[in-house]
């Protein structure tokens, strides 16, 4: 429930065109409080997931443990090929059981963005949504203590 400027008892109605436009996002957080993200206007495929994993390897030093959900995109041939070509030396992937949002600290990122940073934001188009989401992600990146709290909240 959120506060609006509508008179008490009169539910505000937003009139917006319905479209199938959407943004797809991918993200990762570290126990130190870093947030790494990717955003595009179409669904992520295996090659784009590989691109994000390469981004992680470029941004972070040492061996990486990536814990992710059981989405079919994570088992894509492009991801498996990337690991087989040597990425597995620095990258260890572990899959969460089934649908387990209560075990995924990254779910805390999206809940925080939706319910705190973007709580009363309405956008007229995809360009405005991309802009607002970019600002919200930027604000969250400057709150490493919040990002670290997601690990504690989800039991890590």
DSSP file (Angstrom, degrees, kcal/mol; ACC not computed):
  #  RESIDUE AA STRUCTURE BP1 BP2  ACC     N-H-->O    O-->H-N    N-H-->O    O-->H-N    TCO  KAPPA ALPHA  PHI   PSI    X-CA   Y-CA   Z-CA
    1    1 A X              0   0    0      0, 0.0     2,-0.3     0, 0.0     0, 0.0   0.000 360.0 360.0 360.0 133.6    0.0    0.0    0.0
    2    2 A X        -     0   0    0    117,-0.0     2,-0.3   118,-0.0   118,-0.0  -0.888 360.0-101.1-128.9 159.3    1.4    3.4   -1.0
    3    3 A X        -     0   0    0     -2,-0.3     2,-0.3     2,-0.0     0, 0.0  -0.581  39.9-179.0 -79.9 139.5    0.3    7.0   -0.4
    4    4 A X        -     0   0    0     -2,-0.3     7,-0.0     2,-0.2   116,-0.0  -0.808  36.7-122.4-128.0 172.8   -1.4    8.8   -3.3
    5    5 A X  S    S+     0   0    0     -2,-0.3     2,-0.1     2,-0.0     3,-0.1   0.245  72.8 118.0 -99.2  11.8   -2.7   12.3   -3.7
    6    6 A X  S    S-     0   0    0      1,-0.1    -2,-0.2     6,-0.0     3,-0.1  -0.488  78.2 -94.3 -74.7 147.9   -6.2   11.1   -4.5
    7    7 A X    >   -     0   0    0     -2,-0.1     3,-2.3     1,-0.1    -1,-0.1  -0.304  56.5 -83.6 -59.0 147.4   -9.0   12.2   -2.2
    8    8 A X  T 3  S+     0   0    0      1,-0.3    -1,-0.1    -3,-0.1     3,-0.1  -0.265 116.9  18.2 -55.5 132.2   -9.8    9.6    0.5
    9    9 A X  T 3  S+     0   0    0      1,-0.1     2,-0.7    -3,-0.1    -1,-0.3   0.344 100.9 102.0  88.4  -6.5  -12.1    6.9   -0.7
   10   10 A X    <   -     0   0    0     -3,-2.3     2,-0.2    -4,-0.0    -1,-0.1  -0.897  67.2-143.0-114.2 103.8  -11.5    7.7   -4.4
   11   11 A X        -     0   0    0     -2,-0.7     2,-0.1     1,-0.1    -4,-0.1  -0.445  20.6-123.1 -66.2 125.9   -9.1    5.2   -5.9
   12   12 A X        -     0   0    0     -2,-0.2     2,-0.5    -6,-0.1    -1,-0.1  -0.467  22.8-153.8 -70.8 143.4   -6.8    6.8   -8.4
   13   13 A X        -     0   0    0     -2,-0.1     2,-0.5     2,-0.0    -1,-0.0  -0.977   0.3-153.1-120.3 124.8   -6.9    5.3  -11.9
   14   14 A X        -     0   0    0     -2,-0.5     2,-0.8     2,-0.0    -2,-0.0  -0.858   5.9-151.9 -98.4 127.2   -4.0    5.6  -14.2
   15   15 A X        +     0   0    0     -2,-0.5     2,-0.3     2,-0.0    -2,-0.0  -0.867  32.0 152.3-101.1 108.4   -4.7    5.6  -17.9
   16   16 A X        -     0   0    0     -2,-0.8     2,-0.2     0, 0.0   108,-0.1  -0.974  47.8-103.8-134.7 148.2   -1.8    4.1  -19.8
   17   17 A X        -     0   0    0     -2,-0.3     2,-0.5   107,-0.2    -2,-0.0  -0.478  35.5-124.8 -69.7 141.4   -1.6    2.3  -23.1
   18   18 A X        +     0   0    0     -2,-0.2     2,-0.3     2,-0.0    -1,-0.1  -0.778  41.5 162.0 -88.7 125.5   -1.0   -1.5  -22.8
   19   19 A X        -     0   0    0     -2,-0.5     0, 0.0     2,-0.2     0, 0.0  -0.876  47.0-128.9-134.4 167.9    2.1   -2.7  -24.7
   20   20 A X        +     0   0    0     -2,-0.3     2,-0.1     2,-0.1    -2,-0.0   0.240  65.4 129.1-100.3  11.1    4.3   -5.7  -24.6
   21   21 A X        +     0   0    0     21,-0.0     2,-0.3     2,-0.0    -2,-0.2  -0.388  32.3 161.1 -63.4 142.9    7.4   -3.6  -24.4
   22   22 A X        -     0   0    0     19,-0.4     2,-0.4    -2,-0.1    -2,-0.1  -0.987  36.4-126.2-157.6 163.0    9.7   -4.7  -21.6
   23   23 A X        -     0   0    0     -2,-0.3     2,-0.5    16,-0.0    18,-0.2  -0.942  18.6-149.6-111.9 138.5   13.2   -4.5  -20.2
   24   24 A X  E     -A   40   0A   0     16,-3.5    16,-2.3    -2,-0.4     2,-0.3  -0.912  18.4-169.7-105.9 136.5   15.1   -7.6  -19.3
   25   25 A X  E     -A   39   0A   0     -2,-0.5     2,-0.4    14,-0.2    14,-0.2  -0.930  13.6-171.1-128.3 150.2   17.7   -7.2  -16.5
   26   26 A X  E     +A   38   0A   0     12,-2.3    12,-2.4    -2,-0.3     2,-0.3  -0.991  17.5 170.7-135.4 143.0   20.4   -9.4  -15.2
   27   27 A X  E     -A   37   0A   0     -2,-0.4     2,-0.3    10,-0.2    10,-0.2  -0.974  19.5-165.5-151.1 163.2   22.4   -8.7  -12.0
   28   28 A X  E     -A   36   0A   0      8,-2.4     8,-2.9    -2,-0.3     2,-0.3  -0.986   8.8-160.3-147.6 146.2   24.8  -10.0   -9.5
   29   29 A X  E     -A   35   0A   0     -2,-0.3     2,-0.3     6,-0.2     6,-0.2  -0.921   9.2-142.8-125.7 154.6   25.8   -8.8   -6.0
   30   30 A X    >   -     0   0    0      4,-1.9     3,-1.8    -2,-0.3   121,-0.1  -0.792  26.9-116.1-112.8 159.3   28.9   -9.5   -4.0
   31   31 A X  T 3  S+     0   0    0     -2,-0.3    -1,-0.1     1,-0.3   120,-0.1   0.704 115.7  62.7 -64.9 -18.8   29.2  -10.1   -0.3
   32   32 A X  T 3  S-     0   0    0      2,-0.1    -1,-0.3   115,-0.0   116,-0.2   0.571 125.2 -99.2 -82.2  -9.5   31.3   -6.9   -0.2
   33   33 A X  S <  S+     0   0    0     -3,-1.8     2,-0.3     1,-0.3   114,-0.2   0.732  72.5 143.4 100.0  25.5   28.3   -4.8   -1.4
   34   34 A X        -     0   0    0     -4,-0.1    -4,-1.9   113,-0.1     2,-0.5  -0.772  32.9-156.8 -95.4 144.4   29.0   -4.4   -5.1
   35   35 A X  E     -A   29   0A   0     -2,-0.3     2,-0.4    -6,-0.2    -6,-0.2  -0.986   8.9-175.0-122.4 122.8   26.1   -4.5   -7.6
   36   36 A X  E     +A   28   0A   0     -8,-2.9    -8,-2.4    -2,-0.5     2,-0.3  -0.967  14.0 175.7-117.4 133.2   26.7   -5.4  -11.3
   37   37 A X  E     -A   27   0A   0     -2,-0.4     2,-0.3   -10,-0.2   -10,-0.2  -0.907  21.9-163.1-137.0 160.9   23.9   -5.2  -13.8
   38   38 A X  E     -A   26   0A   0    -12,-2.4   -12,-2.3    -2,-0.3     2,-0.4  -0.983  12.0-170.9-139.0 148.1   22.9   -5.6  -17.4
   39   39 A X  E     +A   25   0A   0     -2,-0.3     2,-0.3   -14,-0.2   -14,-0.2  -1.000  11.6 158.3-143.4 138.3   19.8   -4.3  -19.2
   40   40 A X  E     -A   24   0A   0    -16,-2.3   -16,-3.5    -2,-0.4     4,-0.1  -0.969  44.8-116.5-153.2 166.3   18.3   -4.8  -22.6
   41   41 A X  S    S+     0   0    0     -2,-0.3   -19,-0.4   -18,-0.2     2,-0.3   0.408  93.6  51.5 -90.4   2.2   15.0   -4.5  -24.4
   42   42 A X  S    S-     0   0    0    -18,-0.1   -18,-0.2   -21,-0.1    -2,-0.1  -0.879  99.6 -75.2-132.1 167.9   14.7   -8.2  -25.3
   43   43 A X        -     0   0    0     -2,-0.3     2,-0.3     1,-0.1    -2,-0.1  -0.244  52.7-105.7 -62.3 147.2   14.9  -11.4  -23.4
   44   44 A X        -     0   0    0    -19,-0.1     2,-0.2    -4,-0.1    -1,-0.1  -0.555  36.9-167.5 -74.4 136.2   18.3  -12.7  -22.4
   45   45 A X    >>  -     0   0    0     -2,-0.3     4,-1.9    -3,-0.1     3,-0.6  -0.666  40.2 -89.2-113.9 173.6   19.7  -15.6  -24.4
   46   46 A X  H 3> S+     0   0    0      1,-0.2     4,-2.3    -2,-0.2     5,-0.2   0.849 123.8  54.3 -54.6 -41.2   22.7  -17.8  -23.6
   47   47 A X  H 3> S+     0   0    0      1,-0.2     4,-1.9     2,-0.2    -1,-0.2   0.868 109.0  48.5 -65.5 -35.1   25.2  -15.6  -25.5
   48   48 A X  H <> S+     0   0    0     -3,-0.6     4,-2.0     2,-0.2    -1,-0.2   0.844 109.1  53.0 -72.6 -33.2   24.2  -12.5  -23.5
   49   49 A X  H  X S+     0   0    0     -4,-1.9     4,-2.5     2,-0.2    -2,-0.2   0.911 108.2  50.9 -65.3 -41.4   24.5  -14.5  -20.2
   50   50 A X  H  X S+     0   0    0     -4,-2.3     4,-2.5     1,-0.2    -2,-0.2   0.912 107.9  53.5 -60.3 -42.0   28.0  -15.4  -21.3
   51   51 A X  H  X S+     0   0    0     -4,-1.9     4,-2.0     1,-0.2    -1,-0.2   0.891 109.2  48.1 -59.2 -40.1   28.6  -11.7  -21.9
   52   52 A X  H  X S+     0   0    0     -4,-2.0     4,-2.4     2,-0.2    -2,-0.2   0.901 109.8  51.7 -68.7 -40.3   27.5  -10.9  -18.4
   53   53 A X  H  X S+     0   0    0     -4,-2.5     4,-2.3     2,-0.2    -2,-0.2   0.896 109.6  50.4 -62.5 -38.9   29.7  -13.7  -16.9
   54   54 A X  H  X S+     0   0    0     -4,-2.5     4,-2.1     2,-0.2    -1,-0.2   0.896 108.1  53.5 -63.0 -39.4   32.6  -12.2  -18.8
   55   55 A X  H  X S+     0   0    0     -4,-2.0     4,-2.1     2,-0.2    -2,-0.2   0.922 108.5  49.4 -60.3 -44.3   31.7   -8.8  -17.4
   56   56 A X  H  X S+     0   0    0     -4,-2.4     4,-2.2     1,-0.2    -2,-0.2   0.929 110.6  49.8 -59.5 -45.6   31.8  -10.3  -13.9
   57   57 A X  H  < S+     0   0    0     -4,-2.3    -1,-0.2     1,-0.2    -2,-0.2   0.844 112.5  47.9 -64.6 -33.3   35.2  -11.9  -14.5
   58   58 A X  H  < S+     0   0    0     -4,-2.1    -1,-0.2     1,-0.2    -2,-0.2   0.842 116.8  42.2 -73.7 -33.7   36.6   -8.5  -15.8
   59   59 A X  H  < S+     0   0    0     -4,-2.1     2,-0.4    -5,-0.2    -2,-0.2   0.754 112.4  53.8 -86.2 -26.0   35.2   -6.5  -12.9
   60   60 A X  S  < S-     0   0    0     -4,-2.2     2,-0.2    -5,-0.2    -1,-0.1  -0.898  73.4-136.6-119.1 140.0   36.1   -8.9  -10.0
   61   61 A X        +     0   0    0     -2,-0.4    -3,-0.1     2,-0.1    -2,-0.0  -0.488  61.2  11.3 -88.6 159.9   39.4  -10.5   -9.1
   62   62 A X  S    S-     0   0    0     -2,-0.2     2,-0.2    -5,-0.1    -2,-0.1  -0.142 106.5 -21.8  77.3-168.3   40.1  -14.1   -8.1
   63   63 A X        -     0   0    0     28,-0.1     2,-0.4    26,-0.0    28,-0.2  -0.537  63.6-147.4 -78.1 144.7   37.8  -17.1   -8.2
   64   64 A X  E     -b   91   0B   0     26,-3.8    28,-3.2    -2,-0.2     2,-0.6  -0.941   9.5-157.0-119.0 135.3   34.1  -16.4   -8.4
   65   65 A X  E     -b   92   0B   0     -2,-0.4     2,-0.6    26,-0.2    28,-0.2  -0.954  14.6-166.2-105.9 116.5   31.2  -18.5   -7.0
   66   66 A X  E     -b   93   0B   0     26,-3.2    28,-3.0    -2,-0.6     2,-0.6  -0.921   3.1-169.1-107.4 119.5   28.0  -17.7   -8.9
   67   67 A X  E     +b   94   0B   0     -2,-0.6     2,-0.3    26,-0.2    28,-0.2  -0.937  20.8 162.9-107.4 118.7   24.8  -18.9   -7.2
   68   68 A X  E     -b   95   0B   0     26,-2.4    28,-2.9    -2,-0.6    -2,-0.0  -0.889  36.9 -94.9-137.0 167.5   21.8  -18.7   -9.5
   69   69 A X        -     0   0    0     -2,-0.3    30,-0.1    26,-0.2    -1,-0.1  -0.065  44.9 -97.3 -74.5 178.8   18.4  -20.0   -9.9
   70   70 A X        +     0   0    0     28,-0.8    -1,-0.1    25,-0.1     5,-0.1   0.064  65.0 149.9 -89.2  25.9   17.4  -22.9  -12.1
   71   71 A X    >   -     0   0    0      1,-0.1     3,-1.5    27,-0.1     4,-0.4  -0.270  54.8-124.5 -59.5 144.0   16.3  -21.0  -15.1
   72   72 A X  G >  S+     0   0    0      1,-0.3     3,-1.4     2,-0.2    -1,-0.1   0.785 107.1  68.5 -62.8 -26.4   16.8  -22.8  -18.4
   73   73 A X  G >  S+     0   0    0      1,-0.3     3,-1.1     2,-0.2    -1,-0.3   0.803  92.1  60.5 -62.1 -27.8   18.9  -19.9  -19.7
   74   74 A X  G <  S+     0   0    0     -3,-1.5    -1,-0.3     1,-0.3    -2,-0.2   0.656 104.0  49.6 -75.4 -14.5   21.6  -20.9  -17.2
   75   75 A X  G <  S+     0   0    0     -3,-1.4    -1,-0.3    -4,-0.4    -2,-0.2   0.223  83.9 137.1-104.2  13.0   21.9  -24.3  -18.8
   76   76 A X    <>  -     0   0    0     -3,-1.1     4,-2.2     1,-0.1     3,-0.3  -0.169  66.0-118.4 -60.4 151.8   22.2  -22.9  -22.3
   77   77 A X  H  > S+     0   0    0      1,-0.2     4,-2.8     2,-0.2     5,-0.2   0.846 114.2  57.7 -61.4 -34.6   24.8  -24.5  -24.7
   78   78 A X  H  > S+     0   0    0      2,-0.2     4,-2.1     1,-0.2    -1,-0.2   0.901 108.1  46.2 -64.2 -39.8   26.6  -21.1  -25.0
   79   79 A X  H  > S+     0   0    0     -3,-0.3     4,-2.0    -6,-0.2    -2,-0.2   0.924 113.8  48.2 -67.5 -44.4   27.0  -21.0  -21.2
   80   80 A X  H  X S+     0   0    0     -4,-2.2     4,-2.2     1,-0.2    -2,-0.2   0.897 112.2  49.6 -63.2 -40.3   28.2  -24.6  -21.1
   81   81 A X  H  X S+     0   0    0     -4,-2.8     4,-1.7     2,-0.2    -1,-0.2   0.890 107.8  53.9 -65.0 -39.8   30.6  -24.0  -24.0
   82   82 A X  H  <>S+     0   0    0     -4,-2.1     5,-1.5     1,-0.2     6,-0.2   0.906 111.0  45.8 -60.4 -42.9   32.0  -20.9  -22.2
   83   83 A X  H ><>S+     0   0    0     -4,-2.0     5,-1.4     1,-0.2     3,-1.4   0.894 110.8  52.9 -67.3 -39.9   32.8  -22.9  -19.1
   84   84 A X  H 3<5S+     0   0    0     -4,-2.2    -1,-0.2     1,-0.3    -2,-0.2   0.787  99.8  64.0 -67.5 -26.7   34.3  -25.7  -21.2
   85   85 A X  T 3<5S-     0   0    0     -4,-1.7    -1,-0.3    -5,-0.1    -2,-0.2   0.277 133.0 -77.6 -83.8  12.9   36.7  -23.2  -22.9
   86   86 A X  T X 5S+     0   0    0     -3,-1.4     3,-1.6     3,-0.0     4,-0.3   0.289 102.2 111.5 118.8 -11.3   38.4  -22.4  -19.7
   87   87 A X  G >>< +     0   0    0     -5,-1.5     4,-1.8     1,-0.3     3,-1.3   0.775  68.4  74.1 -65.8 -23.3   36.1  -20.0  -17.7
   88   88 A X  G 34<S+     0   0    0     -5,-1.4    -1,-0.3     1,-0.3    -5,-0.1   0.675  80.5  72.9 -66.0 -15.0   35.5  -22.8  -15.2
   89   89 A X  G <4 S+     0   0    0     -3,-1.6    -1,-0.3     1,-0.2    -2,-0.2   0.873 116.8  18.0 -65.1 -35.6   39.1  -22.2  -13.8
   90   90 A X  T <4 S+     0   0    0     -3,-1.3   -26,-3.8    -4,-0.3     2,-0.5   0.558 121.6  67.3-107.3 -13.2   37.9  -18.9  -12.3
   91   91 A X  E  <  -b   64   0B   0     -4,-1.8     2,-0.5   -28,-0.2   -26,-0.2  -0.940  52.6-175.9-123.1 121.7   34.2  -19.4  -12.2
   92   92 A X  E     -b   65   0B   0    -28,-3.2   -26,-3.2    -2,-0.5     2,-0.5  -0.972  13.3-157.8-114.7 125.8   32.2  -21.9  -10.2
   93   93 A X  E     -b   66   0B   0     -2,-0.5     2,-0.4   -28,-0.2   -26,-0.2  -0.880   9.8-176.6-106.5 131.3   28.5  -22.1  -10.8
   94   94 A X  E     -b   67   0B   0    -28,-3.0   -26,-2.4    -2,-0.5     2,-0.4  -0.987  16.4-141.0-125.5 136.9   26.0  -23.5   -8.3
   95   95 A X  E     -b   68   0B   0     -2,-0.4   -26,-0.2   -28,-0.2     2,-0.1  -0.814  11.9-130.6-102.4 134.1   22.3  -23.8   -8.9
   96   96 A X        -     0   0    0    -28,-2.9     2,-0.2    -2,-0.4     5,-0.0  -0.443  40.8 -92.3 -71.6 153.6   19.7  -23.1   -6.3
   97   97 A X        -     0   0    0     -2,-0.1    -1,-0.1     3,-0.1     6,-0.1  -0.511  69.7 -57.7 -71.6 133.3   17.0  -25.8   -5.9
   98   98 A X  S    S-     0   0    0     -2,-0.2     2,-0.9     1,-0.2   -28,-0.8   0.122 114.6 -12.7  38.4-138.0   13.9  -25.4   -8.0
   99   99 A X  S    S+     0   0    0    -30,-0.1    -1,-0.2     1,-0.1     2,-0.2  -0.836  80.7 153.9 -94.4 102.8   12.1  -22.2   -7.5
  100  100 A X    >   +     0   0    0     -2,-0.9     3,-2.0     1,-0.1     4,-0.4  -0.526   9.3 157.0-133.1  66.1   13.7  -20.9   -4.3
  101  101 A X  G >  S+     0   0    0      1,-0.3     3,-0.9     2,-0.2     6,-0.2   0.774  74.8  67.1 -63.4 -22.9   13.5  -17.1   -4.1
  102  102 A X  G 3  S+     0   0    0      1,-0.2    -1,-0.3    -3,-0.1    -2,-0.0   0.565 103.7  45.1 -73.6  -6.7   13.9  -17.3   -0.4
  103  103 A X  G <  S+     0   0    0     -3,-2.0     2,-0.7    -6,-0.1    -1,-0.2   0.414  93.9  89.4-109.6  -2.8   17.5  -18.6   -0.9
  104  104 A X    X   -     0   0    0     -3,-0.9     3,-1.7    -4,-0.4     4,-0.5  -0.843  54.5-166.6-105.3 105.8   18.5  -16.0   -3.6
  105  105 A X  T >> S+     0   0    0     -2,-0.7     3,-1.1     1,-0.3     4,-0.6   0.779  87.0  67.7 -60.9 -25.9   20.1  -12.8   -2.2
  106  106 A X  H >> S+     0   0    0      1,-0.3     4,-1.4     2,-0.2     3,-0.5   0.759  86.6  68.4 -66.5 -23.3   19.7  -11.2   -5.6
  107  107 A X  H <> S+     0   0    0     -3,-1.7     4,-2.5     1,-0.2    -1,-0.3   0.843  91.9  61.7 -61.3 -31.8   15.9  -11.3   -5.1
  108  108 A X  H <> S+     0   0    0     -3,-1.1     4,-2.4    -4,-0.5    -1,-0.2   0.858  98.8  55.8 -61.8 -35.0   16.5   -8.7   -2.4
  109  109 A X  H <X S+     0   0    0     -4,-0.6     4,-2.7    -3,-0.5    -1,-0.2   0.952 110.8  42.5 -60.3 -50.4   17.9   -6.3   -5.0
  110  110 A X  H  X S+     0   0    0     -4,-1.4     4,-2.5     1,-0.2     5,-0.2   0.878 114.2  50.5 -70.3 -37.2   14.7   -6.5   -7.1
  111  111 A X  H  X S+     0   0    0     -4,-2.5     4,-2.8     2,-0.2     5,-0.3   0.918 112.7  47.8 -63.5 -41.6   12.4   -6.3   -4.2
  112  112 A X  H  X>S+     0   0    0     -4,-2.4     4,-2.1    -5,-0.2     5,-1.6   0.925 112.9  47.8 -65.3 -45.0   14.3   -3.2   -2.9
  113  113 A X  I  <>S+     0   0    0     -4,-2.7     5,-2.6     3,-0.2    -2,-0.2   0.937 117.8  41.6 -61.7 -45.9   14.2   -1.6   -6.3
  114  114 A X  I  <5S+     0   0    0     -4,-2.5    -2,-0.2    -5,-0.2    -1,-0.2   0.923 125.3  32.0 -67.5 -45.4   10.5   -2.2   -6.8
  115  115 A X  I  <5S+     0   0    0     -4,-2.8    -2,-0.2    -5,-0.2    -1,-0.2   0.583 133.5  20.1 -97.4 -10.6    9.3   -1.4   -3.3
  116  116 A X  I ><5S+     0   0    0     -4,-2.1     3,-0.8    -5,-0.3     4,-0.2   0.683 128.0  32.4-118.5 -65.5   11.7    1.3   -2.2
  117  117 A X  I 3 <S+     0   0    0     -5,-1.6    -3,-0.2     1,-0.2    -4,-0.2   0.856 133.9  26.9 -68.5 -36.3   13.5    3.1   -5.0
  118  118 A X  T > <S+     0   0    0     -5,-2.6     3,-1.3    -6,-0.3    -1,-0.2   0.058  82.6 128.4-113.1  23.9   10.7    2.8   -7.6
  119  119 A X  T <  S+     0   0    0     -3,-0.8    -1,-0.1     1,-0.3    -2,-0.1   0.878  85.3  17.1 -53.2 -51.6    7.7    2.7   -5.2
  120  120 A X  T 3  S+     0   0    0     -4,-0.2     2,-0.4    -3,-0.2    -1,-0.3   0.074  94.7 126.6-111.5  24.4    5.6    5.5   -6.7
  121  121 A X    <   -     0   0    0     -3,-1.3     2,-0.4     8,-0.0    -3,-0.0  -0.699  32.2-179.0 -88.0 129.5    7.3    5.7  -10.1
  122  122 A X        -     0   0    0     -2,-0.4     2,-0.4     6,-0.0    -2,-0.0  -0.990  10.3-157.4-123.3 138.9    5.1    5.5  -13.2
  123  123 A X        -     0   0    0     -2,-0.4     3,-0.1     1,-0.1    -2,-0.0  -0.896  16.7-151.8-119.5 144.9    6.7    5.7  -16.7
  124  124 A X  S    S-     0   0    0     -2,-0.4     2,-0.3     1,-0.1  -107,-0.2   0.730  78.7  -0.3 -85.5 -24.3    5.1    6.7  -20.0
  125  125 A X  S  > S-     0   0    0      1,-0.1     4,-2.1     0, 0.0     5,-0.1  -0.932  80.3 -90.0-155.5 177.1    7.4    4.6  -22.2
  126  126 A X  H  > S+     0   0    0     -2,-0.3     4,-2.8     1,-0.2     5,-0.2   0.831 119.8  57.6 -66.1 -33.5   10.3    2.3  -22.2
  127  127 A X  H  > S+     0   0    0      2,-0.2     4,-2.1     1,-0.2    -1,-0.2   0.923 109.0  45.2 -63.2 -43.9   12.8    5.1  -22.5
  128  128 A X  H  > S+     0   0    0      2,-0.2     4,-2.8     1,-0.2     5,-0.2   0.889 112.6  51.5 -67.3 -39.1   11.6    6.7  -19.3
  129  129 A X  H  X S+     0   0    0     -4,-2.1     4,-2.8     2,-0.2     5,-0.3   0.930 109.3  50.1 -62.5 -45.2   11.5    3.3  -17.5
  130  130 A X  H  X S+     0   0    0     -4,-2.8     4,-2.2     2,-0.2    -2,-0.2   0.915 113.0  47.5 -58.5 -43.5   15.1    2.7  -18.6
  131  131 A X  H  X S+     0   0    0     -4,-2.1     4,-2.2     2,-0.2    -2,-0.2   0.949 114.2  44.7 -63.4 -50.9   16.1    6.1  -17.3
  132  132 A X  H  X S+     0   0    0     -4,-2.8     4,-2.4     1,-0.2    -2,-0.2   0.894 114.1  49.7 -63.0 -40.7   14.3    5.7  -13.9
  133  133 A X  H  X S+     0   0    0     -4,-2.8     4,-2.7    -5,-0.2    -1,-0.2   0.899 108.9  52.8 -66.0 -39.8   15.6    2.2  -13.4
  134  134 A X  H  X S+     0   0    0     -4,-2.2     4,-2.2    -5,-0.3    -2,-0.2   0.910 110.4  47.7 -60.6 -42.6   19.1    3.4  -14.2
  135  135 A X  H  X S+     0   0    0     -4,-2.2     4,-2.3     2,-0.2    -2,-0.2   0.922 112.2  49.5 -62.9 -44.0   18.8    6.1  -11.5
  136  136 A X  H  X S+     0   0    0     -4,-2.4     4,-2.2     1,-0.2    -2,-0.2   0.904 111.2  48.7 -63.5 -41.7   17.4    3.6   -9.0
  137  137 A X  H  X S+     0   0    0     -4,-2.7     4,-2.3     1,-0.2    -1,-0.2   0.904 110.1  52.7 -64.5 -40.3   20.2    1.2   -9.6
  138  138 A X  H  X S+     0   0    0     -4,-2.2     4,-0.9    -5,-0.2    -2,-0.2   0.898 109.2  48.7 -61.1 -41.3   22.8    4.0   -9.3
  139  139 A X  H >< S+     0   0    0     -4,-2.3     3,-0.6     1,-0.2    -1,-0.2   0.913 111.4  49.8 -65.0 -41.3   21.3    5.0   -5.9
  140  140 A X  H >< S+     0   0    0     -4,-2.2     3,-2.1     1,-0.2     7,-0.3   0.868 103.0  60.4 -66.9 -35.5   21.4    1.3   -4.7
  141  141 A X  H 3< S+     0   0    0     -4,-2.3    -1,-0.2     1,-0.3     3,-0.2   0.796  99.4  57.5 -61.2 -26.9   25.0    1.0   -5.8
  142  142 A X  T << S+     0   0    0     -4,-0.9    -1,-0.3    -3,-0.6     2,-0.2   0.304  96.6  69.0 -86.5  10.4   25.9    3.8   -3.4
  143  143 A X    X>  +     0   0    0     -3,-2.1     4,-1.7     1,-0.1     3,-0.9  -0.576  52.9 160.9-125.0  67.7   24.3    1.7   -0.5
  144  144 A X  H 3> S+     0   0    0      1,-0.3     4,-2.7    -2,-0.2     5,-0.2   0.814  73.9  61.8 -61.6 -28.3   26.7   -1.2    0.0
  145  145 A X  H 3> S+     0   0    0      2,-0.2     4,-1.4     1,-0.2    -1,-0.3   0.868 104.1  48.9 -65.9 -33.2   25.3   -1.9    3.5
  146  146 A X  H <> S+     0   0    0     -3,-0.9     4,-0.9     2,-0.2    -2,-0.2   0.923 111.3  49.3 -68.8 -44.2   21.9   -2.5    2.0
  147  147 A X  H >X S+     0   0    0     -4,-1.7     3,-0.7    -7,-0.3     4,-0.6   0.904 110.8  49.9 -62.3 -41.2   23.4   -4.9   -0.6
  148  148 A X  H >X S+     0   0    0     -4,-2.7     4,-1.2     1,-0.2     3,-0.8   0.844 102.3  63.1 -65.2 -31.8   25.3   -6.8    2.1
  149  149 A X  H 3X S+     0   0    0     -4,-1.4     4,-3.0     1,-0.2    -1,-0.2   0.781  90.8  66.0 -65.5 -25.4   22.1   -7.0    4.2
  150  150 A X  H <X S+     0   0    0     -4,-0.9     4,-1.9    -3,-0.7    -1,-0.2   0.861  98.7  52.8 -65.5 -33.2   20.5   -9.2    1.4
  151  151 A X  H <<>S+     0   0    0     -3,-0.8     5,-3.4    -4,-0.6    -1,-0.2   0.915 112.8  43.9 -65.4 -42.1   23.0  -11.9    2.2
  152  152 A X  H ><5S+     0   0    0     -4,-1.2     3,-1.4     4,-0.3    -2,-0.2   0.917 112.4  52.5 -67.5 -43.2   22.1  -11.9    5.8
  153  153 A X  H 3<5S+     0   0    0     -4,-3.0    -1,-0.2     1,-0.3    -2,-0.2   0.851 111.7  46.2 -61.4 -35.4   18.4  -11.7    5.1
  154  154 A X  T 3<5S-     0   0    0     -4,-1.9    -1,-0.3    -5,-0.2    -2,-0.2   0.280 123.6-100.7 -96.5  11.4   18.6  -14.7    2.8
  155  155 A X  T < 5       0   0    0     -3,-1.4    -3,-0.2    -4,-0.1    -2,-0.1   0.685 360.0 360.0  89.5  19.9   20.7  -16.8    5.3
  156  156 A X      <       0   0    0     -5,-3.4    -4,-0.3    -6,-0.2    -5,-0.1   0.414 360.0 360.0-104.9 360.0   24.3  -16.5    3.9
